[in-house]
Amino acid sequence: MRSSNLFQKIESGESKGYLCALSFPILYYILTKELSRERSIKILEKIRIVFSVSTVDEENIDLSLTSEFKDFEDAVQYYSAVSSKVDYVITRNKKDFLTSKIPVPTPEEFLTLNV
């Protein structure tokens, strides 16, 4: 199983997916290293249709600044997920989410769950 299977599950409406608002500029930066601005924006528009956006606000930042997360970006992603009341934080970077109070499966692990 691959991450694309997870995207398909979200796209079909079988699961609801969220991306942190912070993810969009990060994805844009990565995409524009290989693609034109226009193509990168089109891809982000498609991603936005499929995923809801969890916000980054003062509370998320304050919690992130005082958290035990080693990586600030991970902390912001995590507290954004918490504020959206998600059931899982799905990542390939599980080792950076050891203090999470939300289950943190990889995409492959999530797809094996009966949710």
N, C-alpha and C positions, 0 to 999 in steps of 0.2 A: 504494500500500500504506500501511497505517496501523498504529499501535501495537496496535490491536485485533486485527489479523492475527497479531501476535506473541503476544498473550495466548491466542488460539485455538490456536496451535501448541503452547504450553506446556500449556494445558488438555487438549488431546487426548493429551498424553504424547509427542508427536513430539520435543519438546525439554524439558529440565529447566530450570526457572527458579528463581532465588534472589532474594530481597529482603533487604537488610540489615535487621537488627532495628531500626535507627534509622529506617527508612522508615515503620514502622507509626505511631508517634506523630506524625510529620510528616503522613502521610496523614489521620490522625484530625483533626488541627488544621485541615487544608484542608477536609475533608468537613463538619465541624461549623460551618463558616462559612455553609454553605448548607442543611445537612440537620440533622435532629434527632440527638441522641446515639444513640438506638436504631437509626435507619437507618444512621448512620455505622458503628456496630459491626457490623451485619449485612453491610455491604459489606466491611469488613475481614475478617470471618469467611470470606466467599467467596474473597477474595484469598488468605487463609492456606491454604485448601484447595488452591489451585492452585499456590502458590509455597512452596518450602522457605525457611527463614529462615537467613541467615548471621549468625553471632554477632558481637557487639562485646565484646571482652574487654580485659584489661590490655595485652596485646601489640599489639592493633590501635590502642589509644589511644596507647601509647608510640611506635609507628611513625608515627602520624599527627602527633604533636606535633613530631617531628623531620624530617618529610617536606618536600619541596620544593613540595607542593601549596599554592596560594594560599588555597584555601578549606578550612577545617578539616573541614567536613561531607563534602566530596568525598573528603578523605583517609581519613576513617573508613569511608565507603562502599567506597573502593578496597581498603583493607587487610582489610576484612571479606570482600570478594570473593576476595582473594588467599588468605585462610585457608580459604575454602571450595573452593579449587582450581578456580574456574570457568574456562571457556575464553574468555569474552568479558565485557566490561563494556559493557552496552548503555545508551546515553544519548543524549539530544538535546544534551547539554552537553559535546561532545567537546573543546572548547578548554580546559576545565579538567582534562583528563586527558592532557595532552601527555607527561607523564613516565611514563605507564603502561607496564608491561612486558607487559600483557595487551592484545590487540587491543580497540579501542573503536569499534565501529560504532554508527550510529544504528539505530533499529528497522527502518527501511526498508532500510538496507544489510545488516543481519543477515539479513533475509528473502530477499535475493538470493544469499546464500551457500548452498552445497550442503552443509549440515551437519545 
